[in-house]
Amino acid sequence: MSTVDQTPQDPPRGEPLLVVRNLKKYFPIKKGILVDRTVDYVKAVDDVSFDIYPSQTLGLVGESGSGKSTSGYCVLQLLKPTDGSVKFLGEELTTMKKEGLRQMRREMQIVFQDPYASLNPRMTVGNIVAEPLLVHKVGDKKRRRKTVEELLEVVGFNPDFVNRYPHEFSGGQRQRIGIARALALNPRLIVCDEPVSALDVSIQAQILNLLKDLQSEFGLAYLFVAHDLAVVRTMSDDIAVMNKGQIVEQGPAEQVYSSPRDEYTKALLAAVPVPDPHRMRDRKEERRKHKHALAESI
């Protein structure tokens, strides 16, 4: 399998696959004993806009609680947005009827963060990967079995393991099963919700290489959600930096990393550990300056 390519790709051309405009997701804060009343809102996502082009990756990066995962769930309509527009393949998802949305989900899937919690422990690997095919009534039993075996091979998994259960595998192997399930319906877009954050570093590299190879082979578009700046830089063509539910900076990956404009982006980059003890003092001073600048901007 090829190593991860960090060379910037050509800018995207053509029409966007996904267009998100002014996306908002507010969660009400309730108060009261006998009668609940809304006293305020948590603005998890607050006026977020971005585009994703075919075969391209948008990295959504920020610290925990910045609204990254919530944005991804709202794109897939797993959470209903409070306001805003989500257009996929030119179709508005926020107002789409249940049956239409069900059909549209064949074109967009998700890889969850936790490979332990996202797989049903009572189902075999074969049944887990075949479930999307069964739900959407794709093929007969024999054809589904063959498709499952082919998918497992595609993600570097032994197809003979179809009758085993999730608890028999490591975290990296489970995440490969989750990726195979996401590929089952041949989608155009996959939301990767921190897909390697729960894995060992060496396993992370394997999964990232796999995702890059699959993107090249199948022309996939990714919304890649992560808090690890190195991972996002490796995977993304464009990067959007989120803070407190808003995108504070957005642009080509190398531009954001080499010439960050927002103080929050600079603070995130300054917080990245540097494997050089001689630079530790300089980095501490750099973090102190950005922390002071952030405090003044609030």
C-alpha positions in Angstrom: 0.0 0.0 0.0 1.4 3.5 -0.8 2.5 5.9 1.8 0.4 9.0 2.6 1.0 11.7 0.0 1.4 15.2 1.6 1.8 17.0 -1.8 -0.9 19.6 -2.3 -3.3 18.6 -5.0 -4.6 20.7 -7.8 -7.5 23.0 -6.9 -11.0 21.5 -7.3 -12.8 22.1 -10.5 -16.5 21.8 -11.5 -19.5 22.0 -9.3 -19.4 21.3 -5.5 -20.7 17.9 -4.4 -21.8 19.4 -1.0 -22.8 23.0 -0.3 -23.4 24.0 3.3 -24.6 27.5 3.9 -25.3 29.3 7.3 -25.7 26.0 9.1 -26.9 26.3 12.7 -27.6 23.8 15.4 -28.8 25.1 18.8 -29.5 22.9 21.8 -32.1 24.3 24.3 -31.2 24.7 28.0 -34.2 23.8 30.0 -35.0 24.9 33.5 -37.9 24.2 35.8 -39.3 21.3 38.0 -43.0 21.0 37.0 -42.8 22.8 33.7 -39.7 22.8 31.5 -39.0 26.2 30.0 -36.2 27.1 27.6 -33.9 29.7 29.3 -31.1 29.7 26.8 -29.4 27.8 24.0 -26.1 26.1 23.5 -24.9 27.2 20.0 -23.0 24.1 19.0 -22.9 25.1 15.3 -23.4 28.8 14.6 -23.6 30.0 11.0 -21.1 27.6 9.3 -20.6 27.5 5.5 -18.3 25.4 3.4 -18.1 23.4 0.1 -16.8 19.9 -0.7 -15.9 19.0 -4.3 -15.8 15.5 -5.8 -12.7 13.4 -4.9 -11.6 16.2 -2.5 -11.2 16.3 1.3 -12.2 19.1 3.6 -10.6 18.8 7.0 -12.7 20.2 9.9 -10.4 20.9 12.8 -10.7 22.4 16.3 -10.5 21.5 19.9 -13.1 19.3 21.7 -16.5 21.0 21.9 -15.9 23.3 18.9 -18.8 21.8 16.9 -16.9 19.7 14.4 -18.8 16.4 14.9 -22.1 18.2 15.3 -21.5 19.8 11.9 -20.9 16.4 10.3 -24.0 14.9 11.9 -26.1 17.9 10.6 -24.7 17.4 7.1 -26.0 13.8 7.1 -29.2 14.9 8.8 -28.5 12.5 11.8 -29.1 15.7 13.7 -31.7 18.1 12.3 -30.2 21.6 11.9 -31.9 24.5 13.6 -31.4 26.6 10.5 -29.3 26.8 7.3 -29.0 24.9 4.0 -27.3 21.6 3.2 -27.3 20.8 -0.5 -26.0 17.5 -1.7 -25.9 16.7 -5.4 -28.0 19.8 -5.9 -30.8 18.6 -3.6 -31.7 20.4 -0.4 -31.5 17.8 2.5 -33.0 19.9 5.3 -36.5 19.9 3.8 -36.4 16.5 2.1 -39.0 14.0 3.0 -38.0 10.8 4.9 -38.1 8.5 2.0 -36.1 10.8 -0.2 -33.5 11.3 2.5 -33.3 7.5 2.9 -32.5 7.1 -0.8 -30.0 10.0 -0.7 -28.1 8.3 2.2 -27.0 5.7 -0.3 -24.7 8.4 -1.6 -23.3 9.6 1.8 -22.1 7.5 4.7 -20.1 7.9 7.9 -17.2 6.3 9.7 -17.6 6.8 13.4 -14.9 7.7 15.9 -15.1 4.7 18.3 -14.6 1.4 16.5 -15.7 -0.4 19.6 -19.0 1.3 20.2 -20.0 1.6 16.5 -20.2 -2.1 15.7 -23.0 -4.3 17.1 -21.3 -6.9 19.3 -24.2 -9.3 18.6 -23.7 -9.3 14.8 -21.0 -11.1 12.8 -18.6 -9.1 10.6 -20.5 -10.3 7.5 -23.9 -9.1 8.8 -22.4 -5.8 9.9 -21.0 -5.0 6.5 -24.1 -6.4 4.7 -26.6 -4.4 6.7 -26.6 -1.3 4.4 -27.2 -3.7 1.4 -30.0 -5.4 3.3 -31.7 -2.1 4.4 -31.6 -0.8 0.8 -32.6 -4.1 -0.7 -29.5 -4.5 -2.9 -29.0 -7.9 -4.4 -30.0 -11.4 -3.0 -28.4 -13.2 -0.1 -25.8 -14.8 -2.3 -24.8 -11.6 -4.0 -24.7 -9.7 -0.7 -22.3 -12.3 0.7 -20.0 -12.0 -2.3 -20.1 -8.2 -2.1 -19.2 -8.4 1.6 -16.2 -10.6 0.9 -15.0 -8.2 -1.8 -15.4 -5.2 0.5 -13.4 -6.8 3.2 -10.6 -7.5 0.7 -10.7 -3.9 -0.4 -10.0 -2.7 3.1 -7.2 -5.2 3.6 -9.3 -7.6 5.7 -9.4 -11.4 5.5 -12.8 -12.3 3.9 -12.8 -15.6 5.7 -13.6 -13.7 8.9 -17.2 -13.0 7.9 -18.5 -15.3 10.6 -16.5 -13.8 13.5 -17.7 -11.2 16.0 -16.3 -7.7 16.7 -14.8 -8.6 20.1 -12.3 -10.9 18.3 -10.5 -8.0 16.6 -8.3 -5.1 17.5 -9.3 -1.5 17.2 -7.6 -1.0 13.9 -9.3 -4.1 12.5 -12.7 -3.0 13.7 -12.2 0.4 12.1 -11.5 -1.4 8.8 -14.8 -3.2 9.2 -16.5 0.2 9.8 -14.9 1.5 6.6 -16.1 -1.5 4.6 -19.6 -0.9 5.9 -19.4 2.7 4.8 -18.3 1.6 1.3 -21.1 -1.0 0.9 -23.4 1.3 -1.1 -20.7 2.9 -3.2 -21.2 6.4 -1.8 -19.9 9.7 -3.1 -19.3 11.3 0.3 -18.1 9.9 3.6 -18.0 11.8 6.8 -15.0 10.6 8.8 -15.7 11.5 12.4 -12.2 11.4 14.0 -11.7 7.9 12.6 -8.2 7.4 14.0 -8.3 9.2 17.4 -9.0 6.0 19.3 -6.2 4.1 17.6 -2.4 3.6 18.3 -0.2 5.9 16.3 1.2 3.1 14.1 -2.3 1.9 13.3 -3.4 5.5 12.6 -1.0 5.6 9.7 -2.3 2.4 8.3 -5.9 3.6 8.4 -5.0 7.0 6.9 -3.2 5.3 4.1 -6.2 3.1 3.5 -8.5 6.1 3.3 -6.2 7.9 0.9 -6.0 4.8 -1.3 -9.8 4.3 -1.3 -10.3 7.9 -2.2 -8.0 7.5 -5.2 -9.6 4.3 -6.3 -13.3 5.2 -5.9 -13.2 8.9 -6.3 -14.6 9.5 -2.7 -15.1 12.9 -1.1 -14.4 13.2 2.6 -15.5 15.5 5.3 -12.6 14.7 7.7 -13.3 15.7 11.3 -10.3 15.7 13.6 -8.5 17.6 16.4 -5.1 16.3 15.4 -3.5 18.9 13.2 -0.9 16.6 11.7 -3.6 14.1 10.7 -5.8 16.9 9.1 -2.8 18.3 7.2 -2.0 14.9 5.8 -5.5 14.1 4.7 -7.0 17.4 3.5 -7.0 19.5 0.4 -8.8 22.3 2.2 -9.1 23.0 5.9 -11.7 24.8 8.0 -10.8 25.7 11.6 -13.7 25.7 14.0 -13.9 27.5 17.4 -17.0 27.8 19.5 -19.3 26.7 16.7 -18.0 29.0 14.1 -15.4 28.7 11.3 -12.7 31.2 12.1 -10.4 30.4 9.2 -10.7 28.4 5.9 -8.5 27.8 2.9 -6.0 25.4 1.2 -4.3 23.1 3.7 -0.7 24.3 3.1 -1.8 27.9 3.2 -3.6 27.5 6.5 -0.6 25.8 8.0 2.2 27.9 6.6 0.4 31.3 6.9 -2.4 31.2 9.5 -4.3 34.4 9.9 -6.6 33.8 12.9 -5.1 33.9 16.4 -7.0 30.7 17.3 -5.4 28.9 14.4 -2.0 30.2 15.5 -2.6 29.0 19.0 -3.6 25.5 17.8 -0.4 25.3 15.7 1.7 26.5 18.6 0.3 23.8 20.8 1.5 21.0 18.5 4.4 19.1 20.3 7.8 19.6 18.6 10.2 16.6 18.8 13.2 18.9 19.5 14.2 19.8 23.1 16.2 22.8 21.9 13.0 24.4 20.6 10.8 23.8 23.6 11.6 27.2 25.2 10.7 29.1 22.0 7.5 27.1 21.6 6.5 27.9 25.2 7.0 31.6 24.6 5.1 31.3 21.3 2.1 29.6 23.1 2.2 32.3 25.8 1.9 35.1 23.3 -1.0 33.4 21.4 -2.8 32.7 24.7 -2.5 36.4 25.6 -3.7 37.5 22.2 -6.7 35.1 22.4 -7.6 36.4 25.9 -7.6 40.0 24.6 -9.8 39.1 21.6 -12.6 37.5 23.8 
